[in-house]
Amino acid sequence: MSAAEEDGGTVRYEQRGRVALVTLNRPEVLNAFNRQLAHDLRDALMRAAADRSVRAVVLRGAEGKFSAGADLKQGFPTDRRVEDLLNTDFRPVLDMIAGMEKPVIAAVAGPAAGIGLSFALACDLVMMAEDAYFLSPFAAIGLIPDGGATWLLARTLGYHRAYQLCVESERVPAARCLELGLANRVVPSGELDAESLAWAESLAERAPLALARTKLAMRAAMTLSFSEAVAYEAQLQNVCVESEDAKEGVAAFLGKRKAEFKGK
């Protein structure tokens, strides 16, 4: 189904050519996360990761809102520790985004707050509508950032700026997110869906093996020493050099034509 849309309850899955569109679908609560949404999102991302016809993924929210974070109206769980919930229900989904061998673009409209912020920042690329914003509201309700937000914000902003943003529960508009490096692109609100799809389609035309291994190397570089990063790049480059796509890329470059990559 190259252009069919499936209603998976709390998550919609649609494939447009070589791009999977994964939509958080609880618009009545600003796409706030509950356990079911986390499970459905994990299933959708696993589907995209396993489908060789999919080369890029766009993660977005229904009806012009990314996510307001955790669904506080449902309250905290009484039958299990929050620590268990975060590690069992949410961490696997975040790990799937980080570990998937395909680029994942967060298309952020409206709020990306709380753990919704974590999911947006966990993606490989972030495109925001001009009226969208990031918010870490945890301190205002007596909590700390979760879903990897401390790790993601500190590595992007540095300790002092990240700490301030979190403890003051600062609402950061899209333009400022772009300045701070929290977003890659900001587009007019009415163009977010089309622009994020176009960006994903352009990535889908590139060599899948190169995209995957660039992601592996870049993610690892966050924690490796310089020497370790050089060695890891060499290991991954060895796989790329021996691929059919690398041969095609060189041939296309020398022949001054567009390369046709097959992911082999």
C-alpha positions as CSV (number, residue, x, y, z in Angstrom):
1,M,0.0,0.0,0.0
2,S,2.1,2.8,-1.2
3,A,-0.3,5.6,-0.4
4,A,-2.8,3.9,1.9
5,E,-3.6,5.1,5.4
6,E,-4.4,2.8,8.3
7,D,-6.2,3.9,11.5
8,G,-4.3,2.2,14.3
9,G,-6.3,3.9,17.1
10,T,-3.8,6.1,18.9
11,V,-1.4,6.1,16.0
12,R,-2.0,6.4,12.2
13,Y,0.4,4.8,9.8
14,E,0.6,5.9,6.2
15,Q,3.2,5.2,3.4
16,R,3.8,7.7,0.7
17,G,6.3,6.2,-1.8
18,R,9.4,5.4,0.3
19,V,8.3,7.5,3.3
20,A,6.4,6.3,6.3
21,L,4.2,8.9,8.0
22,V,3.6,8.1,11.6
23,T,0.9,10.3,13.3
24,L,0.2,10.5,17.0
25,N,-3.6,10.3,17.0
26,R,-5.1,11.5,20.3
27,P,-6.1,15.0,19.2
28,E,-8.8,15.3,21.9
29,V,-6.0,15.6,24.5
30,L,-3.4,17.3,22.2
31,N,-1.9,13.9,21.4
32,A,-0.9,13.4,25.0
33,F,0.9,10.1,25.7
34,N,-0.6,7.2,27.6
35,R,0.5,3.6,27.7
36,Q,-1.5,2.6,24.7
37,L,-0.1,5.4,22.5
38,A,3.5,4.4,23.5
39,H,2.8,0.8,22.5
40,D,1.1,1.7,19.3
41,L,3.9,4.0,18.4
42,R,6.5,1.3,19.1
43,D,4.6,-1.0,16.7
44,A,4.4,1.6,14.0
45,L,8.1,2.4,14.2
46,M,9.0,-1.3,14.2
47,R,6.9,-1.7,11.0
48,A,8.7,1.2,9.3
49,A,12.1,-0.1,10.4
50,A,11.4,-3.6,9.1
51,D,9.9,-2.5,5.7
52,R,12.7,-2.3,3.1
53,S,10.5,-0.2,0.9
54,V,10.6,2.6,3.6
55,R,13.7,4.7,3.5
56,A,12.7,7.6,5.8
57,V,10.1,8.3,8.5
58,V,8.1,11.4,9.5
59,L,6.8,11.5,13.1
60,R,4.0,14.1,13.6
61,G,0.9,14.8,15.6
62,A,-2.8,14.9,14.5
63,E,-4.7,18.1,13.9
64,G,-1.8,20.6,14.1
65,K,-0.4,19.5,17.5
66,F,2.6,17.4,18.1
67,S,2.2,16.3,21.7
68,A,1.3,17.9,25.0
69,G,3.4,15.3,26.9
70,A,2.0,12.7,29.3
71,D,-1.7,12.5,29.8
72,L,-1.9,13.8,33.3
73,K,-5.7,13.5,33.4
74,Q,-5.2,9.8,33.6
75,G,-3.1,10.3,36.7
76,F,-0.1,8.4,37.8
77,P,-0.2,4.6,37.8
78,T,-1.2,3.0,41.0
79,D,-0.3,-0.6,40.1
80,R,3.3,0.0,39.2
81,R,6.2,2.4,39.7
82,V,6.7,5.3,37.3
83,E,10.3,4.1,36.9
84,D,9.0,0.8,35.6
85,L,6.5,2.5,33.2
86,L,9.2,4.8,31.8
87,N,11.7,1.9,31.3
88,T,9.2,-0.6,30.0
89,D,6.7,1.5,28.0
90,F,8.6,4.6,26.8
91,R,12.3,3.7,26.7
92,P,11.9,1.0,24.0
93,V,10.1,3.5,21.7
94,L,12.8,6.1,22.2
95,D,15.5,3.5,21.6
96,M,13.7,2.5,18.4
97,I,13.9,6.0,17.0
98,A,17.6,6.3,17.9
99,G,18.5,2.8,16.7
100,M,16.5,2.6,13.5
101,E,18.7,2.5,10.4
102,K,16.5,5.1,8.8
103,P,16.3,8.9,9.3
104,V,13.4,10.0,11.4
105,I,12.1,13.6,11.0
106,A,10.0,15.2,13.7
107,A,7.4,17.5,12.1
108,V,6.4,19.7,15.1
109,A,3.3,21.7,15.1
110,G,1.8,23.4,18.2
111,P,3.3,22.1,21.4
112,A,6.1,19.5,21.9
113,A,5.9,19.5,25.7
114,G,7.0,17.1,28.4
115,I,7.8,13.7,27.1
116,G,6.5,15.0,23.7
117,L,9.6,17.2,23.7
118,S,11.7,14.1,24.4
119,F,10.3,12.3,21.4
120,A,10.8,15.3,19.1
121,L,14.4,15.7,20.2
122,A,15.1,12.0,19.9
123,C,14.5,12.2,16.2
124,D,17.4,12.7,13.8
125,L,16.0,15.9,12.3
126,V,13.5,18.4,13.6
127,M,11.3,20.6,11.4
128,M,9.0,23.1,13.2
129,A,6.0,25.1,12.2
130,E,6.6,28.8,12.8
131,D,4.0,28.9,15.6
132,A,5.2,25.6,17.3
133,Y,7.1,25.6,20.5
134,F,9.1,23.4,22.9
135,L,8.3,23.2,26.6
136,S,9.7,21.3,29.6
137,P,7.0,21.9,32.2
138,F,8.2,19.3,34.7
139,A,9.5,21.6,37.4
140,A,6.3,23.6,37.5
141,I,4.5,20.4,38.7
142,G,7.2,19.1,41.0
143,L,8.8,16.6,38.6
144,I,12.0,16.3,36.6
145,P,12.4,16.0,32.8
146,D,12.2,12.4,31.6
147,G,12.3,10.4,28.4
148,G,16.0,11.3,27.9
149,A,15.2,15.0,27.9
150,T,18.1,15.9,30.2
151,W,20.6,14.0,28.0
152,L,19.2,15.5,24.8
153,L,19.0,19.1,26.0
154,A,22.4,19.1,27.8
155,R,24.2,17.8,24.8
156,T,22.5,20.3,22.5
157,L,22.5,23.4,24.7
158,G,25.2,22.8,27.3
159,Y,24.6,22.3,31.0
160,H,23.8,25.9,32.1
161,R,21.3,26.7,29.3
162,A,19.6,23.3,29.5
163,Y,19.2,23.5,33.3
164,Q,17.7,27.0,33.1
165,L,15.3,25.9,30.4
166,C,14.1,23.0,32.5
167,V,13.8,24.6,36.0
168,E,12.2,27.7,34.7
169,S,9.8,25.7,32.5
170,E,10.6,28.1,29.6
171,R,8.4,28.0,26.5
172,V,10.8,28.1,23.6
173,P,9.3,29.3,20.3
174,A,10.3,27.8,16.9
175,A,12.5,30.6,15.8
176,R,14.5,30.4,19.1
177,C,14.7,26.6,18.8
178,L,16.3,27.2,15.4
179,E,18.8,29.6,16.9
180,L,19.7,27.2,19.7
181,G,20.1,24.2,17.5
182,L,17.1,22.4,18.8
183,A,15.5,22.5,15.3
184,N,16.9,22.2,11.8
185,R,14.3,24.1,9.9
186,V,11.3,26.3,10.6
187,V,8.5,26.6,8.0
188,P,5.1,28.4,7.7
189,S,2.5,26.6,9.7
190,G,0.4,25.7,6.7
191,E,3.3,24.1,4.9
192,L,4.7,21.8,7.6
193,D,3.1,18.6,6.3
194,A,4.2,19.2,2.7
195,E,7.7,20.4,3.6
196,S,8.4,17.5,6.0
197,L,7.3,15.0,3.5
198,A,9.4,16.6,0.8
199,W,12.4,16.6,3.1
200,A,11.9,12.9,3.8
201,E,11.4,12.1,0.1
202,S,14.8,13.9,-0.7
203,L,16.5,11.7,2.0
204,A,14.8,8.6,0.6
205,E,16.7,9.2,-2.7
206,R,20.1,9.0,-1.0
207,A,22.0,5.8,-0.3
208,P,20.3,3.9,2.5
209,L,23.5,2.2,3.8
210,A,25.3,5.6,4.0
211,L,22.3,7.2,5.8
212,A,22.1,4.3,8.2
213,R,25.8,4.3,9.0
214,T,26.1,8.0,9.3
215,K,23.3,7.8,11.9
216,L,25.2,5.1,13.7
217,A,28.4,7.0,13.7
218,M,26.9,10.3,14.7
219,R,24.9,8.8,17.6
220,A,28.0,7.0,18.9
221,A,30.1,10.2,18.5
222,M,28.1,11.7,21.4
223,T,29.8,9.4,23.9
224,L,33.0,8.1,22.1
225,S,36.4,9.7,22.4
226,F,37.9,11.3,19.3
227,S,40.2,8.3,18.7
228,E,37.3,5.8,19.2
229,A,35.1,7.8,16.8
230,V,37.8,7.7,14.1
231,A,38.1,3.9,14.5
232,Y,34.3,3.4,14.5
233,E,34.0,5.5,11.3
234,A,36.6,3.3,9.7
235,Q,34.7,0.2,10.5
236,L,31.5,1.5,9.1
237,Q,33.2,3.0,6.1
238,N,34.5,-0.5,5.2
239,V,30.9,-1.7,4.8
240,C,29.9,1.3,2.7
241,V,32.9,1.0,0.4
242,E,32.1,-2.6,-0.5
243,S,28.4,-1.9,-1.2
244,E,26.8,-1.8,-4.6
245,D,25.5,1.7,-3.8
246,A,29.0,3.1,-3.4
247,K,30.0,1.7,-6.8
248,E,26.8,3.2,-8.2
249,G,27.5,6.6,-6.5
250,V,31.0,6.8,-7.9
251,A,29.9,5.8,-11.4
252,A,27.0,8.3,-11.3
253,F,29.4,11.1,-10.2
254,L,31.9,10.3,-12.9
255,G,29.1,10.0,-15.5
256,K,27.5,13.2,-14.3
257,R,24.1,11.6,-13.8
258,K,21.7,11.0,-10.9
259,A,22.6,7.9,-8.9
260,E,20.0,5.2,-8.4
261,F,20.6,3.7,-4.9
262,K,19.1,0.3,-4.0
263,G,20.3,-0.1,-0.4
264,K,22.7,-3.0,-1.3
